Amino acid sequence: MPRSDYLDFTYRCLDLGVGALTDRGSMWVNIPDDWAAEIVVHLKKRGMTMINWCVWHFRFGQNRMGSFIMSKVHALYFAKDASERTWNPDEILEPSDRATIYFDPRTHAKKEGKNGLRVPMDVWYGRYWGRIQGNNKERRANHDNQLPEAYLERVIRACSNEGDLVLDPF
């Protein structure tokens, strides 16, 4: 579809999502480079608060010769009410590089008592974070743009509680 039609379609979908959110609700938008800025501006105009602009980095991009190979997608994290949003950092803790690579003893002495664990950084990559291709075991049939389960698990565990309604319109 033409770019302007796609952008209008995307705005309408986002507006429906904004309208459906509770005050504790969050919205994650997975979007490539060429649309991310427009989406951020649109959601801010709708009164949403940006919590994070994360980047999902993968090592397998489509080969191209006219520019650098795109190896990331933006994961835009917005909340309807930033002070009331559901946020469960303990559900997504991961080993800290400072603890596991650099063996910095301070990571085990923090007052939070997380023993070398931390909330993930805003660039997501690593094992199980690659793009889902046709030969992946995780691949579902007839799905053009499947996200890895690790991505979805992180977002759902961090931003919802058991029994909450989680919607993926696509």
Secondary structure per residue as TSV (DSSP state, phi and psi in degrees):
chain	resnum	aa	ss	phi	psi
A	1	M	-	360.0	152.9
A	2	P	-	-59.1	150.0
A	3	R	H	-53.2	-44.7
A	4	S	H	-65.6	-37.2
A	5	D	H	-66.8	-41.3
A	6	Y	H	-62.4	-43.9
A	7	L	H	-64.3	-42.2
A	8	D	H	-61.3	-43.7
A	9	F	H	-59.4	-45.3
A	10	T	H	-64.2	-43.5
A	11	Y	H	-60.3	-43.0
A	12	R	H	-62.1	-43.0
A	13	C	H	-62.6	-45.0
A	14	L	H	-63.1	-41.3
A	15	D	H	-61.7	-39.2
A	16	L	H	-63.8	-40.2
A	17	G	H	-64.6	-43.6
A	18	V	H	-59.2	-44.2
A	19	G	H	-65.8	-25.8
A	20	A	H	-88.0	-14.0
A	21	L	-	-72.4	143.0
A	22	T	-	-81.4	173.0
A	23	D	T	-62.0	-27.5
A	24	R	T	-87.9	-3.3
A	25	G	-	-79.2	155.0
A	26	S	E	-126.4	160.8
A	27	M	E	-132.1	131.5
A	28	W	E	-114.0	131.9
A	29	V	E	-120.8	120.6
A	30	N	E	-97.4	114.1
A	31	I	E	-147.9	142.9
A	32	P	-	-77.5	173.7
A	33	D	H	-49.8	-46.4
A	34	D	H	-71.9	-4.4
A	35	W	H	-123.2	-13.0
A	36	A	H	-57.7	-46.4
A	37	A	H	-62.1	-43.1
A	38	E	H	-62.6	-38.4
A	39	I	H	-66.8	-43.6
A	40	V	H	-59.1	-48.9
A	41	V	H	-60.9	-44.9
A	42	H	H	-61.0	-47.6
A	43	L	H	-67.5	-34.7
A	44	K	H	-65.5	-38.9
A	45	K	H	-63.7	-28.0
A	46	R	T	-82.0	3.1
A	47	G	T	89.5	7.0
A	48	M	-	-79.6	150.1
A	49	T	E	-105.2	126.6
A	50	M	E	-77.2	126.2
A	51	I	E	-94.4	-47.2
A	52	N	E	-148.9	149.5
A	53	W	E	-112.3	93.3
A	54	C	E	-90.9	162.3
A	55	V	E	-128.4	126.0
A	56	W	E	-93.9	111.6
A	57	H	E	-101.2	133.3
A	58	F	-	-131.9	156.3
A	59	R	S	-91.7	-1.8
A	60	F	-	-122.3	102.8
A	61	G	-	-115.8	166.1
A	62	Q	-	-70.3	131.1
A	63	N	-	-64.8	139.0
A	64	R	-	-154.2	153.9
A	65	M	S	-112.1	-14.5
A	66	G	S	-84.8	-11.7
A	67	S	S	-162.7	178.6
A	68	F	-	-64.7	148.7
A	69	I	-	-70.9	127.8
A	70	M	-	-72.9	126.5
A	71	S	-	-129.4	27.8
A	72	K	E	-154.0	159.7
A	73	V	E	-136.5	145.7
A	74	H	E	-84.5	135.0
A	75	A	E	-115.1	98.4
A	76	L	E	-91.5	121.2
A	77	Y	E	-108.7	113.6
A	78	F	E	-122.0	152.4
A	79	A	E	-129.8	148.4
A	80	K	S	-69.9	-43.5
A	81	D	S	-135.6	102.5
A	82	A	T	-58.5	-33.3
A	83	S	T	-79.9	-17.8
A	84	E	T	-108.6	-4.0
A	85	R	-	-64.0	152.3
A	86	T	-	-73.9	126.0
A	87	W	-	-146.2	116.7
A	88	N	-	-119.8	75.4
A	89	P	G	-62.3	-33.0
A	90	D	G	-63.6	-21.6
A	91	E	G	-76.1	-14.3
A	92	I	G	-126.9	13.7
A	93	L	-	-60.0	147.4
A	94	E	E	-138.1	160.8
A	95	P	E	-61.1	136.9
A	96	S	-	-81.0	136.5
A	97	D	H	-59.3	-36.6
A	98	R	H	-60.3	-34.1
A	99	A	H	-84.7	-41.2
A	100	T	H	-91.2	-25.8
A	101	I	T	-104.6	-44.3
A	102	Y	S	-98.1	-8.8
A	103	F	-	52.2	42.7
A	104	D	-	-77.3	116.4
A	105	P	G	-64.4	-20.7
A	106	R	G	-62.8	-25.4
A	107	T	G	-68.1	-21.3
A	108	H	G	-96.3	-4.0
A	109	A	S	-110.1	11.9
A	110	K	-	-70.7	148.3
A	111	K	T	-65.7	-23.3
A	112	E	T	-70.4	-18.9
A	113	G	-	69.2	33.6
A	114	K	-	-88.0	-1.7
A	115	N	T	50.8	57.0
A	116	G	T	83.3	8.5
A	117	L	E	-103.8	156.8
A	118	R	E	-148.7	163.2
A	119	V	-	-69.0	140.4
A	120	P	-	-58.7	152.3
A	121	M	-	-75.0	175.8
A	122	D	S	-88.0	5.9
A	123	V	E	-114.2	119.1
A	124	W	E	-105.2	124.2
A	125	Y	-	-161.3	172.4
A	126	G	S	121.8	-168.8
A	127	R	T	-58.3	135.0
A	128	Y	T	73.9	8.2
A	129	W	-	-107.5	8.6
A	130	G	S	-73.9	166.2
A	131	R	-	-64.8	145.9
A	132	I	-	-87.8	108.2
A	133	Q	-	-101.1	173.4
A	134	G	T	-59.1	-24.8
A	135	N	T	-99.2	4.7
A	136	N	-	-74.7	142.5
A	137	K	T	-63.4	-27.8
A	138	E	T	-77.4	-12.8
A	139	R	-	-62.3	131.5
A	140	R	-	-99.0	143.8
A	141	A	T	-66.6	147.6
A	142	N	T	57.8	39.1
A	143	H	-	-127.5	110.2
A	144	D	T	-74.3	-27.7
A	145	N	T	-140.8	66.0
A	146	Q	-	-81.6	134.9
A	147	L	-	-90.1	150.2
A	148	P	-	-67.0	148.0
A	149	E	H	-60.2	-31.8
A	150	A	H	-60.8	-38.7
A	151	Y	H	-63.9	-52.3
A	152	L	H	-63.5	-40.2
A	153	E	H	-60.7	-44.0
A	154	R	H	-60.7	-48.6
A	155	V	H	-64.5	-45.0
A	156	I	H	-68.5	-44.7
A	157	R	H	-65.7	-37.8
A	158	A	H	-74.0	-34.0
A	159	C	H	-118.4	13.1
A	160	S	-	-148.6	160.7
A	161	N	-	-110.8	159.8
A	162	E	T	-54.8	131.9
A	163	G	T	93.2	-13.1
A	164	D	-	-69.4	154.3
A	165	L	-	-87.2	125.5
A	166	V	-	-118.9	128.9
A	167	L	-	-120.0	128.6
A	168	D	-	-118.4	100.1
A	169	P	-	-68.9	-9.8
A	170	F	-	-115.7	360.0
